[in-house]
Amino acid sequence: MSEDIFGRSEKLLKGVERLGKFGSRFNYYPYKEAGRMIDRMTGLASEIPSFDSPTTNEEVLQTELKRRLIGEASYLEQVLSGRRYDFDTVVSLHGIPFEDIAVLRPWLESHKDETLEGIERLFQTSDIESFELGLPVDIPSVRRQAEEFAAVHIQKYHKRIGRLLEELTEVGGFLRDIDAVPTTEARSYFHPLTKTLAIGIAAICYITEDESLHIRERDLITLYGHEGMGHALNDVVTVSNGLPYFLTHSTSLTKTTKESVAQFYEKQLFKDLRASPETQKALGIQHLFEEIYKEATDIDNLNKYSLRLYQYAITVLANKELGDPKDPVTTKKKIDLIREVTLDPTYPVNIVDHTRDKFDSEGNLSPQIVSELIYCAQPVQRALQEFRNSGSHYEGEGRSRIDRTLLTGFWTPLGFEQNALIEARKDK
């Protein structure tokens, strides 16, 4: 594919970004210019060949660029059209594989009993005697103390985990490009412009009744894995690789894959720490780690079930074939379907009632709610399977190659999987 195609696509995609920024600032679009932009993107896409089953890196790039141009044009056209967002449109715009949606209920049915058993086990093993209090960070003195306390622990984790990852994988060295700090924001995040990993103080700190501060080690590990090893490394590795512009800028079309990557590394960090008593000791958690790991596993299983239950509930709520969402008969159908796989008997009624006013005049569930299904997508797991099929293992040089593949570029889910297949076949 010629450099001219890449150059033209970069110009168009930057134009789309400018349209989005203009729309965010003024709440309007320059509609004529936006229409011309759609025509230019579809026109350029028509010049690019695509391959149902690409067999080379070049074919993967061509197919993914064509997919991105068509996707961005479709997304912009949907915004400008004024049409309502039905379920299939939202799923398509985010590239969420329907196969991952279809397995939600079967997965819940097969994991319900073991998850209930896990709740009982968690009750028996958890220390619930010492009452944890939330941090009143609105009080200046408490905020200052908590910021200093959290900063010490965050920096320690950043330093020690960085050393560990440099030993395990080539991409570990990129953590040196990232600054890790505490934040009073409710959610942790990675800021790509400043290369700052911000960990929420309230998410990792708590006080007890004697007013002493403590760290939730399990939550700090979880957040560092998700935001640091996932989102942060994904960004810094991507921008350092000289990729075409369209693979270096994330949009709604690539968010699904980004979250799948972050979810994978969130869990992988626990495995890496479990295999490194030396790092556990350096973090001061060696005597606690097995308890942390076991609790994290039980909580992860419970959280996974809760998340997939919510995702399944979204598909039930959005199912227009069940009838008018305002009809009591339809409401009962939805409650009954969710009840069959719920853990909490009150959940089905609560979720249905909570979303009662989240439908448009045509009965479509809010696109903001439907877009939560991006978290059910499993492109990373399918990519890892391709490497396993080719004989690559997640250790040593094999891990470095797999990590580079997972963390390099912002891809649509399908493009991500196709690229992984090509990289995996290089091992054969």
The 8 nearest C-alpha neighbors of each residue, nearest first, counted from 0:
[[1, 2, 4, 61, 57, 5, 47, 3],
 [2, 0, 3, 4, 5, 6, 47, 61],
 [1, 3, 5, 4, 6, 0, 7, 243],
 [2, 4, 6, 1, 5, 7, 0, 8],
 [5, 3, 7, 2, 6, 1, 8, 0],
 [6, 4, 2, 8, 3, 7, 9, 243],
 [7, 5, 3, 9, 4, 8, 2, 10],
 [8, 6, 10, 4, 9, 5, 3, 11],
 [7, 9, 11, 5, 10, 6, 12, 4],
 [10, 8, 6, 12, 7, 11, 244, 13],
 [9, 11, 7, 13, 8, 12, 14, 6],
 [10, 12, 14, 8, 13, 9, 7, 15],
 [13, 11, 15, 14, 9, 10, 8, 16],
 [12, 14, 16, 10, 15, 11, 9, 17],
 [13, 15, 11, 17, 12, 16, 10, 18],
 [14, 16, 12, 18, 17, 13, 19, 11],
 [17, 15, 13, 19, 14, 18, 20, 12],
 [18, 16, 14, 20, 19, 15, 21, 13],
 [19, 17, 15, 21, 16, 20, 22, 14],
 [20, 18, 22, 16, 17, 21, 23, 15],
 [19, 21, 23, 17, 22, 18, 24, 16],
 [22, 20, 18, 24, 19, 23, 25, 17],
 [21, 23, 26, 27, 19, 28, 25, 20],
 [24, 22, 20, 21, 26, 25, 19, 27],
 [23, 25, 21, 22, 26, 20, 27, 19],
 [24, 26, 27, 22, 23, 21, 28, 20],
 [27, 25, 22, 23, 24, 28, 21, 20],
 [28, 26, 22, 25, 29, 21, 23, 24],
 [27, 29, 22, 30, 18, 21, 26, 33],
 [30, 28, 32, 31, 33, 27, 18, 22],
 [29, 31, 33, 28, 32, 34, 79, 27],
 [32, 30, 34, 33, 29, 35, 28, 36],
 [33, 31, 35, 34, 30, 29, 36, 28],
 [32, 34, 36, 30, 35, 31, 29, 37],
 [35, 33, 31, 37, 36, 32, 30, 38],
 [34, 36, 32, 38, 33, 37, 39, 31],
 [35, 37, 33, 39, 34, 38, 32, 40],
 [36, 38, 72, 34, 40, 35, 39, 41],
 [39, 37, 35, 41, 36, 40, 42, 34],
 [38, 40, 42, 36, 37, 41, 43, 35],
 [41, 39, 43, 37, 42, 38, 68, 44],
 [42, 40, 44, 38, 43, 39, 69, 37],
 [43, 41, 39, 45, 40, 44, 38, 46],
 [42, 44, 40, 46, 45, 41, 39, 47],
 [43, 45, 41, 65, 47, 46, 42, 40],
 [44, 46, 42, 43, 47, 41, 48, 65],
 [47, 45, 43, 44, 48, 42, 4, 65],
 [46, 48, 44, 45, 65, 49, 61, 43],
 [49, 47, 46, 61, 62, 50, 45, 65],
 [50, 48, 62, 61, 47, 51, 65, 58],
 [49, 51, 53, 52, 62, 58, 48, 59],
 [50, 52, 53, 49, 62, 417, 54, 59],
 [51, 53, 50, 54, 417, 59, 58, 49],
 [54, 52, 50, 58, 59, 55, 51, 417],
 [53, 55, 421, 52, 58, 56, 59, 57],
 [56, 54, 58, 57, 53, 59, 421, 418],
 [55, 57, 59, 58, 60, 421, 54, 418],
 [58, 56, 60, 55, 59, 61, 0, 53],
 [57, 59, 61, 55, 53, 60, 56, 62],
 [58, 60, 56, 62, 57, 61, 53, 63],
 [61, 59, 63, 57, 58, 62, 64, 56],
 [62, 60, 58, 64, 63, 59, 65, 49],
 [63, 61, 49, 59, 65, 60, 64, 50],
 [62, 64, 66, 60, 65, 61, 414, 59],
 [65, 63, 67, 61, 66, 62, 60, 68],
 [64, 66, 44, 62, 68, 63, 67, 69],
 [67, 65, 63, 69, 64, 68, 70, 62],
 [68, 66, 70, 64, 65, 69, 71, 63],
 [69, 67, 65, 71, 70, 66, 40, 44],
 [70, 68, 72, 66, 67, 71, 41, 73],
 [69, 71, 67, 73, 72, 68, 66, 74],
 [72, 70, 74, 68, 73, 69, 67, 75],
 [71, 73, 37, 69, 75, 70, 74, 76],
 [74, 72, 76, 70, 71, 75, 77, 69],
 [73, 75, 71, 77, 72, 76, 70, 78],
 [74, 76, 78, 72, 77, 73, 71, 79],
 [75, 77, 73, 79, 78, 74, 80, 72],
 [78, 76, 74, 80, 75, 79, 73, 82],
 [79, 77, 75, 76, 80, 81, 74, 82],
 [78, 80, 76, 77, 81, 75, 30, 33],
 [81, 79, 77, 82, 78, 76, 75, 83],
 [82, 80, 79, 78, 83, 77, 76, 84],
 [83, 81, 80, 84, 77, 78, 79, 85],
 [82, 84, 85, 81, 363, 359, 361, 77],
 [85, 83, 88, 366, 89, 82, 86, 363],
 [84, 86, 363, 88, 87, 83, 89, 364],
 [85, 87, 89, 88, 90, 317, 84, 369],
 [86, 88, 90, 89, 85, 91, 84, 92],
 [89, 87, 91, 85, 86, 90, 84, 92],
 [90, 88, 92, 86, 91, 87, 366, 84],
 [89, 91, 87, 95, 93, 88, 92, 94],
 [90, 92, 94, 88, 93, 89, 87, 95],
 [93, 91, 89, 94, 90, 88, 252, 74],
 [94, 92, 252, 91, 90, 95, 251, 89],
 [93, 95, 91, 92, 90, 96, 252, 412],
 [94, 96, 90, 93, 373, 376, 97, 91],
 [97, 95, 98, 99, 94, 376, 100, 412],
 [98, 96, 100, 99, 101, 95, 90, 376],
 [97, 99, 101, 96, 100, 102, 376, 95],
 [100, 98, 97, 101, 376, 96, 102, 375],
 [99, 101, 97, 98, 102, 103, 375, 96],
 [100, 102, 98, 99, 103, 97, 104, 105],
 [103, 101, 105, 100, 99, 104, 106, 98],
 [102, 104, 106, 100, 101, 105, 311, 107],
 [103, 105, 107, 106, 102, 108, 311, 101],
 [106, 104, 108, 102, 107, 103, 109, 101],
 [107, 105, 103, 109, 104, 108, 102, 110],
 [108, 106, 104, 110, 105, 109, 111, 340],
 [107, 109, 105, 106, 111, 110, 340, 104],
 [108, 110, 106, 107, 111, 105, 112, 113],
 [111, 109, 107, 113, 108, 112, 114, 106],
 [110, 112, 114, 108, 113, 107, 109, 115],
 [113, 111, 115, 114, 110, 116, 109, 108],
 [112, 114, 116, 115, 110, 111, 117, 109],
 [115, 113, 117, 111, 116, 112, 110, 301],
 [114, 116, 118, 112, 117, 113, 111, 119],
 [117, 115, 113, 119, 114, 118, 120, 112],
 [116, 118, 114, 120, 115, 119, 121, 113],
 [119, 117, 121, 115, 116, 120, 122, 114],
 [118, 120, 122, 116, 117, 121, 123, 115],
 [119, 121, 117, 123, 122, 118, 124, 116],
 [120, 122, 118, 124, 123, 119, 125, 117],
 [123, 121, 119, 120, 125, 124, 118, 127],
 [122, 124, 120, 121, 125, 119, 126, 118],
 [125, 123, 121, 122, 120, 126, 294, 119],
 [126, 124, 122, 121, 127, 123, 294, 120],
 [125, 127, 128, 124, 129, 122, 123, 130],
 [128, 126, 129, 125, 130, 122, 131, 124],
 [127, 129, 126, 130, 125, 131, 207, 208],
 [130, 128, 127, 131, 126, 207, 208, 132],
 [129, 131, 128, 207, 132, 127, 208, 206],
 [132, 130, 207, 206, 205, 129, 133, 208],
 [133, 131, 206, 207, 205, 134, 130, 208],
 [132, 134, 205, 135, 206, 131, 201, 204],
 [133, 135, 136, 205, 201, 132, 206, 204],
 [136, 134, 137, 138, 133, 141, 142, 201],
 [137, 135, 142, 138, 134, 141, 139, 183],
 [136, 138, 135, 139, 142, 141, 134, 140],
 [137, 139, 136, 141, 140, 135, 142, 143],
 [140, 138, 142, 141, 137, 143, 136, 144],
 [139, 141, 143, 142, 138, 144, 136, 145],
 [142, 140, 144, 138, 139, 143, 136, 145],
 [141, 143, 136, 139, 145, 140, 144, 146],
 [144, 142, 146, 140, 145, 141, 139, 147],
 [143, 145, 141, 147, 142, 146, 148, 140],
 [144, 146, 148, 142, 147, 143, 149, 141],
 [147, 145, 143, 149, 148, 144, 150, 142],
 [148, 146, 150, 144, 145, 149, 143, 151],
 [147, 149, 145, 146, 150, 151, 144, 152],
 [148, 150, 146, 152, 151, 147, 145, 153],
 [151, 149, 153, 147, 152, 148, 181, 146],
 [152, 150, 154, 149, 148, 153, 155, 147],
 [151, 153, 155, 149, 154, 150, 156, 148],
 [154, 152, 150, 156, 155, 151, 149, 157],
 [153, 155, 157, 151, 156, 152, 150, 158],
 [156, 154, 152, 158, 153, 157, 159, 151],
 [157, 155, 153, 159, 154, 158, 160, 152],
 [156, 158, 154, 155, 160, 159, 161, 153],
 [157, 159, 161, 155, 156, 160, 154, 162],
 [160, 158, 162, 156, 161, 157, 155, 163],
 [161, 159, 163, 162, 157, 156, 158, 164],
 [160, 162, 158, 164, 159, 163, 157, 174],
 [163, 161, 159, 165, 160, 164, 158, 166],
 [162, 164, 160, 166, 161, 165, 159, 167],
 [163, 165, 171, 167, 166, 161, 162, 168],
 [164, 166, 171, 162, 172, 163, 167, 168],
 [167, 165, 164, 163, 168, 162, 171, 169],
 [168, 166, 164, 165, 163, 395, 169, 171],
 [167, 169, 399, 170, 171, 165, 164, 166],
 [168, 170, 171, 399, 165, 172, 167, 166],
 [169, 171, 172, 168, 173, 403, 399, 402],
 [172, 170, 165, 164, 173, 169, 168, 174],
 [173, 171, 165, 174, 170, 175, 169, 161],
 [172, 174, 175, 171, 176, 170, 232, 235],
 [175, 173, 176, 177, 172, 171, 161, 232],
 [174, 176, 173, 177, 172, 161, 178, 171],
 [177, 175, 174, 173, 178, 194, 235, 172],
 [178, 176, 194, 174, 175, 195, 179, 196],
 [177, 179, 195, 196, 194, 180, 176, 175],
 [180, 178, 196, 195, 197, 177, 154, 157],
 [181, 179, 197, 150, 196, 198, 178, 182],
 [182, 180, 198, 197, 150, 200, 199, 149],
 [181, 183, 199, 184, 197, 198, 200, 180],
 [182, 184, 200, 199, 185, 181, 201, 136],
 [185, 183, 182, 186, 199, 187, 200, 201],
 [184, 186, 199, 183, 187, 201, 202, 200],
 [187, 185, 184, 199, 188, 198, 202, 183],
 [186, 188, 198, 199, 197, 185, 184, 189],
 [187, 189, 197, 196, 226, 186, 190, 198],
 [188, 190, 196, 195, 231, 197, 191, 226],
 [189, 191, 195, 194, 192, 193, 196, 188],
 [192, 190, 194, 193, 189, 234, 195, 231],
 [193, 191, 194, 190, 195, 189, 234, 235],
 [192, 194, 195, 191, 190, 178, 177, 189],
 [195, 193, 191, 177, 190, 192, 178, 196],
 [196, 194, 178, 190, 193, 189, 177, 179],
 [195, 197, 189, 179, 178, 188, 180, 227],
 [196, 198, 180, 188, 181, 187, 182, 179],
 [199, 197, 187, 181, 182, 200, 180, 196],
 [200, 198, 187, 182, 202, 201, 186, 183],
 [199, 201, 202, 203, 204, 183, 182, 181],
 [200, 202, 204, 199, 203, 134, 205, 185],
 [203, 201, 199, 200, 204, 218, 185, 198],
 [202, 204, 215, 200, 214, 201, 219, 218],
 [205, 203, 214, 201, 213, 200, 215, 202],
 [204, 206, 213, 133, 132, 134, 212, 131],
 [205, 207, 212, 132, 211, 210, 131, 213],
 [208, 206, 131, 210, 209, 211, 132, 130],
 [207, 209, 210, 206, 130, 132, 131, 211],
 [208, 210, 207, 211, 206, 212, 130, 129],
 [211, 209, 208, 207, 206, 212, 132, 205],
 [210, 212, 206, 209, 207, 213, 208, 205],
 [213, 211, 206, 205, 210, 204, 207, 214],
 [212, 214, 205, 204, 206, 211, 215, 207],
 [215, 213, 204, 203, 216, 205, 212, 149],
 [214, 216, 203, 218, 217, 204, 219, 213],
 [215, 217, 219, 218, 214, 220, 203, 291],
 [218, 216, 220, 219, 215, 291, 221, 295],
 [217, 219, 221, 220, 215, 216, 203, 222],
 [218, 220, 216, 222, 221, 217, 203, 223],
 [219, 221, 223, 217, 218, 222, 224, 216],
 [222, 220, 218, 224, 219, 265, 223, 217],
 [223, 221, 225, 219, 224, 220, 226, 218],
 [222, 224, 227, 220, 226, 221, 225, 219],
 [223, 225, 265, 228, 221, 264, 222, 227],
 [226, 224, 265, 261, 229, 222, 223, 227],
 [225, 227, 230, 229, 223, 222, 224, 231],
 [228, 226, 223, 231, 229, 224, 225, 230],
 [227, 229, 224, 232, 264, 225, 226, 231],
 [230, 228, 261, 225, 226, 227, 264, 232],
 [229, 231, 226, 233, 232, 261, 227, 234],
 [232, 230, 227, 234, 233, 229, 189, 226],
 [233, 231, 235, 234, 228, 236, 230, 229],
 [234, 232, 406, 230, 231, 236, 235, 229],
 [233, 235, 237, 231, 232, 236, 230, 238],
 [234, 236, 232, 238, 237, 233, 239, 231],
 [237, 235, 239, 233, 234, 238, 232, 407],
 [236, 238, 407, 408, 234, 235, 239, 240],
 [237, 239, 235, 240, 236, 247, 234, 241],
 [240, 238, 236, 237, 241, 235, 242, 234],
 [239, 241, 242, 237, 238, 236, 407, 408],
 [242, 240, 239, 238, 243, 237, 244, 247],
 [241, 243, 240, 244, 246, 247, 237, 408],
 [244, 242, 245, 246, 241, 5, 247, 9],
 [243, 245, 247, 246, 9, 242, 248, 5],
 [244, 246, 247, 243, 248, 9, 64, 12],
 [247, 245, 409, 408, 244, 243, 248, 242],
 [246, 248, 244, 245, 408, 409, 237, 238],
 [249, 247, 246, 245, 409, 250, 244, 408],
 [248, 250, 409, 253, 247, 254, 251, 246],
 [251, 249, 252, 253, 254, 248, 409, 71],
 [250, 252, 254, 253, 93, 249, 92, 255],
 [251, 253, 93, 250, 411, 254, 94, 92],
 [254, 252, 411, 410, 255, 250, 251, 256],
 [253, 255, 257, 251, 256, 252, 258, 250],
 [254, 256, 373, 253, 258, 257, 259, 93],
 [255, 257, 259, 412, 258, 254, 253, 260],
 [258, 256, 254, 260, 259, 255, 261, 253],
 [257, 259, 261, 260, 256, 255, 262, 254],
 [258, 260, 256, 262, 257, 261, 379, 377],
 [259, 261, 257, 263, 258, 262, 229, 379],
 [262, 260, 229, 225, 258, 264, 263, 259],
 [263, 261, 265, 259, 260, 264, 225, 258],
 [262, 264, 260, 261, 265, 266, 267, 259],
 [265, 263, 267, 266, 224, 261, 229, 262],
 [264, 266, 224, 225, 262, 263, 221, 267],
 [267, 265, 264, 268, 263, 269, 262, 270],
 [266, 268, 264, 270, 269, 265, 263, 271],
 [267, 269, 271, 270, 266, 224, 265, 264],
 [268, 270, 272, 267, 271, 266, 273, 292],
 [271, 269, 273, 267, 268, 272, 274, 266],
 [272, 270, 268, 274, 273, 269, 267, 275],
 [273, 271, 275, 269, 274, 270, 268, 279],
 [272, 274, 270, 271, 275, 269, 276, 288],
 [273, 275, 271, 272, 270, 276, 269, 277],
 [276, 274, 272, 277, 278, 273, 279, 271],
 [277, 275, 279, 278, 280, 274, 285, 273],
 [276, 278, 280, 275, 279, 281, 285, 282],
 [279, 277, 281, 280, 275, 276, 282, 159],
 [280, 278, 285, 276, 282, 284, 277, 281],
 [279, 281, 285, 283, 277, 278, 282, 284],
 [280, 282, 278, 283, 279, 277, 159, 284],
 [283, 281, 279, 280, 284, 278, 156, 155],
 [284, 282, 280, 281, 285, 279, 286, 278],
 [283, 285, 287, 279, 286, 282, 288, 280],
 [284, 286, 279, 280, 288, 287, 283, 276],
 [287, 285, 284, 288, 289, 283, 280, 279],
 [288, 286, 284, 285, 290, 289, 291, 283],
 [287, 289, 291, 285, 290, 284, 292, 286],
 [290, 288, 292, 291, 287, 293, 286, 273],
 [289, 291, 293, 288, 292, 287, 294, 295],
 [292, 290, 288, 294, 289, 293, 295, 217],
 [291, 293, 289, 295, 290, 294, 288, 296],
 [294, 292, 296, 290, 295, 291, 289, 297],
 [293, 295, 297, 291, 296, 292, 298, 290],
 [294, 296, 292, 298, 293, 297, 299, 291],
 [295, 297, 299, 293, 294, 298, 292, 300],
 [298, 296, 294, 300, 299, 295, 117, 301],
 [299, 297, 301, 295, 300, 296, 302, 294],
 [298, 300, 302, 296, 301, 297, 295, 303],
 [301, 299, 303, 297, 298, 302, 296, 304],
 [300, 302, 298, 304, 299, 303, 114, 305],
 [303, 301, 305, 299, 304, 300, 298, 306],
 [304, 302, 300, 306, 301, 305, 299, 307],
 [303, 305, 301, 307, 302, 306, 308, 300],
 [306, 304, 302, 308, 303, 307, 301, 309],
 [307, 305, 309, 303, 308, 304, 302, 310],
 [308, 306, 310, 304, 309, 305, 311, 303],
 [307, 309, 305, 311, 306, 310, 304, 312],
 [310, 308, 312, 306, 307, 311, 305, 313],
 [309, 311, 307, 313, 312, 308, 372, 306],
 [310, 312, 308, 314, 313, 309, 103, 307],
 [313, 311, 309, 315, 310, 314, 316, 308],
 [314, 312, 316, 310, 311, 315, 317, 309],
 [315, 313, 317, 311, 312, 316, 318, 310],
 [316, 314, 312, 318, 313, 317, 333, 311],
 [315, 317, 313, 314, 318, 312, 333, 364],
 [316, 318, 314, 364, 315, 313, 319, 363],
 [319, 317, 315, 320, 316, 321, 314, 322],
 [320, 318, 321, 322, 317, 362, 323, 363],
 [319, 321, 322, 318, 323, 317, 329, 315],
 [320, 322, 319, 318, 329, 323, 332, 333],
 [323, 321, 320, 329, 319, 324, 326, 318],
 [322, 324, 326, 325, 329, 362, 319, 321],
 [325, 323, 326, 329, 322, 362, 330, 355],
 [324, 326, 323, 327, 330, 329, 355, 322],
 [325, 327, 329, 323, 328, 324, 330, 322],
 [328, 326, 330, 329, 331, 325, 324, 332],
 [329, 327, 331, 326, 330, 332, 322, 323],
 [330, 328, 332, 326, 327, 322, 331, 321],
 [329, 331, 327, 333, 328, 332, 334, 326],
 [330, 332, 334, 328, 329, 333, 335, 327],
 [333, 331, 329, 335, 330, 334, 336, 328],
 [334, 332, 336, 330, 331, 335, 315, 337],
 [333, 335, 331, 347, 337, 332, 336, 338],
 [334, 336, 338, 332, 333, 337, 331, 339],
 [337, 335, 333, 338, 334, 339, 332, 315],
 [338, 336, 334, 339, 335, 347, 340, 341],
 [337, 339, 335, 341, 340, 336, 347, 334],
 [340, 338, 337, 336, 341, 335, 108, 334],
 [341, 339, 338, 337, 108, 107, 342, 111],
 [340, 342, 338, 343, 339, 337, 344, 346],
 [343, 341, 344, 340, 115, 111, 346, 338],
 [342, 344, 346, 345, 341, 347, 338, 340],
 [345, 343, 346, 342, 341, 338, 347, 348],
 [346, 344, 343, 347, 348, 349, 338, 350],
 [345, 347, 349, 343, 344, 348, 350, 341],
 [348, 346, 334, 350, 349, 337, 338, 345],
 [349, 347, 351, 346, 350, 345, 352, 334],
 [348, 350, 346, 352, 347, 351, 353, 345],
 [351, 349, 353, 347, 352, 348, 346, 354],
 [350, 352, 348, 354, 353, 349, 355, 347],
 [353, 351, 355, 349, 354, 350, 348, 356],
 [352, 354, 350, 351, 355, 349, 356, 357],
 [355, 353, 357, 351, 352, 356, 350, 358],
 [354, 356, 352, 357, 353, 351, 358, 324],
 [355, 357, 354, 358, 353, 359, 352, 364],
 [358, 356, 354, 365, 355, 364, 359, 363],
 [359, 357, 364, 363, 362, 356, 365, 360],
 [358, 360, 362, 363, 361, 364, 357, 365],
 [359, 361, 362, 358, 363, 83, 364, 357],
 [362, 360, 359, 363, 358, 83, 85, 323],
 [361, 363, 359, 358, 360, 324, 364, 323],
 [364, 362, 358, 85, 359, 361, 365, 317],
 [363, 365, 358, 317, 357, 366, 362, 359],
 [364, 366, 367, 357, 368, 358, 363, 369],
 [367, 365, 369, 368, 370, 84, 364, 89],
 [368, 366, 370, 365, 369, 371, 364, 89],
 [367, 369, 366, 365, 370, 371, 364, 313],
 [368, 370, 366, 371, 367, 372, 365, 313],
 [369, 371, 372, 367, 368, 366, 373, 89],
 [372, 370, 373, 369, 368, 374, 367, 310],
 [373, 371, 370, 374, 375, 310, 369, 376],
 [372, 374, 255, 371, 375, 376, 370, 95],
 [375, 373, 372, 376, 371, 258, 255, 259],
 [374, 376, 372, 373, 99, 377, 100, 307],
 [377, 375, 99, 374, 373, 95, 378, 96],
 [376, 378, 380, 379, 259, 375, 381, 99],
 [379, 377, 381, 380, 412, 382, 416, 376],
 [380, 378, 382, 381, 377, 259, 383, 260],
 [379, 381, 383, 382, 377, 378, 384, 263],
 [380, 382, 384, 378, 379, 383, 385, 377],
 [383, 381, 379, 385, 416, 384, 380, 419],
 [384, 382, 380, 386, 385, 381, 379, 387],
 [383, 385, 387, 381, 386, 382, 388, 380],
 [384, 386, 388, 382, 383, 387, 420, 423],
 [387, 385, 423, 389, 391, 383, 384, 388],
 [388, 386, 384, 390, 391, 389, 385, 392],
 [387, 389, 385, 386, 390, 384, 391, 423],
 [390, 388, 386, 387, 391, 427, 423, 424],
 [389, 391, 387, 388, 386, 392, 426, 427],
 [392, 390, 386, 387, 397, 389, 393, 426],
 [393, 391, 397, 394, 387, 390, 398, 386],
 [392, 394, 398, 397, 391, 401, 395, 399],
 [395, 393, 398, 397, 392, 396, 167, 399],
 [394, 396, 397, 398, 399, 167, 168, 393],
 [397, 395, 399, 398, 400, 394, 168, 393],
 [396, 398, 400, 395, 394, 392, 399, 393],
 [397, 399, 393, 394, 401, 395, 396, 400],
 [398, 400, 168, 396, 402, 169, 397, 401],
 [401, 399, 403, 397, 398, 402, 404, 396],
 [400, 402, 398, 404, 403, 399, 405, 397],
 [403, 401, 399, 405, 404, 400, 398, 406],
 [404, 402, 400, 406, 401, 405, 407, 399],
 [403, 405, 401, 402, 407, 406, 400, 419],
 [406, 404, 402, 403, 407, 401, 260, 379],
 [405, 407, 233, 403, 404, 402, 408, 236],
 [408, 406, 237, 404, 403, 236, 405, 233],
 [409, 407, 237, 246, 247, 410, 406, 233],
 [408, 410, 246, 249, 253, 247, 248, 411],
 [411, 409, 415, 253, 414, 408, 412, 246],
 [410, 412, 253, 414, 413, 252, 415, 256],
 [413, 411, 415, 256, 414, 378, 410, 94],
 [412, 414, 416, 415, 411, 417, 378, 94],
 [415, 413, 417, 411, 416, 412, 63, 410],
 [416, 414, 412, 418, 410, 413, 417, 411],
 [415, 417, 419, 413, 382, 418, 414, 378],
 [416, 418, 414, 420, 419, 415, 413, 421],
 [417, 419, 421, 415, 420, 416, 414, 59],
 [420, 418, 416, 422, 382, 421, 417, 423],
 [419, 421, 423, 417, 418, 422, 385, 424],
 [420, 422, 418, 424, 419, 423, 55, 54],
 [423, 421, 419, 425, 420, 424, 418, 404],
 [424, 422, 386, 420, 425, 421, 426, 419],
 [423, 425, 426, 421, 427, 422, 389, 420],
 [424, 426, 423, 422, 427, 421, 389, 420],
 [427, 425, 424, 423, 389, 391, 390, 422],
 [426, 424, 425, 389, 390, 423, 391, 388]]
